[in-house]
């Protein structure tokens, strides 16, 4: 039986939840990027954190952050290369409070 998924700490919920190519076909299935995947990309690519520092922020193991980040990059590449909409939703996360960082 697999281990239960540990919730990831997210401190910046995305303001924009969907990105679509201008010439998108409405029937195209969107690529779903989980909120915790968004947070890993934000921390590593935008903030410039290492995976180790990112793992401390999200309160999960570094190997978990590595897996989350790699999944997110694959999904973003699928969206760009295939011209599919990208939607941010779901995932196992909790929003940190002001006292959490």
C-alpha positions as CSV (number, residue, x, y, z in Angstrom):
1,X,0.0,0.0,0.0
2,X,1.5,3.4,-1.0
3,X,2.3,6.0,1.6
4,X,-0.3,8.8,2.0
5,X,0.6,12.0,0.3
6,X,1.9,14.7,2.6
7,X,0.3,18.1,2.1
8,X,2.7,20.8,0.8
9,X,2.9,24.3,2.2
10,X,2.0,27.0,-0.4
11,X,2.5,30.6,0.6
12,X,1.6,32.3,-2.8
13,X,-1.7,31.1,-4.4
14,X,-1.6,31.9,-8.1
15,X,-3.5,35.0,-9.2
16,X,-4.0,33.7,-12.7
17,X,-5.4,30.2,-12.9
18,X,-5.4,29.6,-16.7
19,X,-3.2,30.4,-19.6
20,X,-4.3,29.7,-23.2
21,X,-2.8,30.2,-26.6
22,X,-4.6,33.0,-28.6
23,X,-5.6,30.5,-31.3
24,X,-6.6,27.7,-29.0
25,X,-9.1,25.2,-30.1
26,X,-11.9,25.0,-27.5
27,X,-12.1,21.2,-27.7
28,X,-8.4,20.8,-26.6
29,X,-8.1,19.3,-23.1
30,X,-6.2,21.6,-20.8
31,X,-3.0,20.6,-19.1
32,X,-3.6,20.6,-15.3
33,X,-0.8,22.0,-13.2
34,X,-1.3,21.4,-9.5
35,X,-1.0,24.3,-7.1
36,X,2.0,22.7,-5.3
37,X,3.7,22.2,-8.7
38,X,3.1,25.9,-9.4
39,X,4.7,26.8,-6.0
40,X,7.8,24.7,-6.7
41,X,8.3,26.4,-10.1
42,X,7.8,29.8,-8.4
43,X,10.3,29.1,-5.7
44,X,12.9,27.5,-7.9
45,X,12.7,29.5,-11.1
46,X,11.4,32.9,-10.0
47,X,12.9,33.2,-6.5
48,X,16.1,31.3,-7.5
49,X,15.9,28.9,-4.5
50,X,17.7,25.5,-4.6
51,X,15.6,22.4,-4.4
52,X,16.8,22.0,-0.8
53,X,15.7,25.5,0.2
54,X,12.4,25.0,-1.7
55,X,11.8,21.7,0.2
56,X,12.2,23.6,3.5
57,X,9.7,26.2,2.5
58,X,7.2,23.6,1.3
59,X,7.9,21.3,4.3
60,X,8.6,18.2,2.3
61,X,11.7,16.2,1.4
62,X,14.1,17.4,-1.3
63,X,13.4,14.4,-3.4
64,X,9.7,15.2,-3.3
65,X,10.4,18.7,-4.5
66,X,12.5,17.3,-7.3
67,X,9.7,15.1,-8.4
68,X,7.1,17.9,-8.1
69,X,9.3,20.3,-10.1
70,X,10.1,17.8,-12.8
71,X,6.4,17.0,-13.2
72,X,5.6,20.7,-13.5
73,X,8.2,21.3,-16.1
74,X,6.9,18.4,-18.2
75,X,3.3,19.7,-18.0
76,X,4.4,23.2,-19.0
77,X,6.4,21.8,-21.9
78,X,3.4,19.8,-23.0
79,X,1.2,22.9,-22.9
80,X,3.7,25.0,-24.9
81,X,4.7,22.4,-27.5
82,X,1.2,21.1,-28.1
83,X,-0.5,24.5,-27.9
84,X,-2.9,23.4,-25.2
85,X,-4.4,25.5,-22.4
86,X,-2.6,25.3,-19.0
87,X,-4.9,25.4,-15.9
88,X,-3.7,25.6,-12.3
89,X,-5.9,23.7,-9.9
90,X,-5.9,20.9,-7.3
91,X,-3.0,19.2,-5.6
92,X,-2.2,18.3,-2.0
93,X,-1.4,21.6,-0.3
94,X,-2.3,24.0,2.5
95,X,-2.0,27.7,2.4
96,X,0.4,29.1,5.0
97,X,-0.8,31.9,7.3
98,X,1.0,35.2,7.9
99,X,2.9,33.6,10.8
100,X,4.2,30.8,8.6
101,X,6.3,32.8,6.3
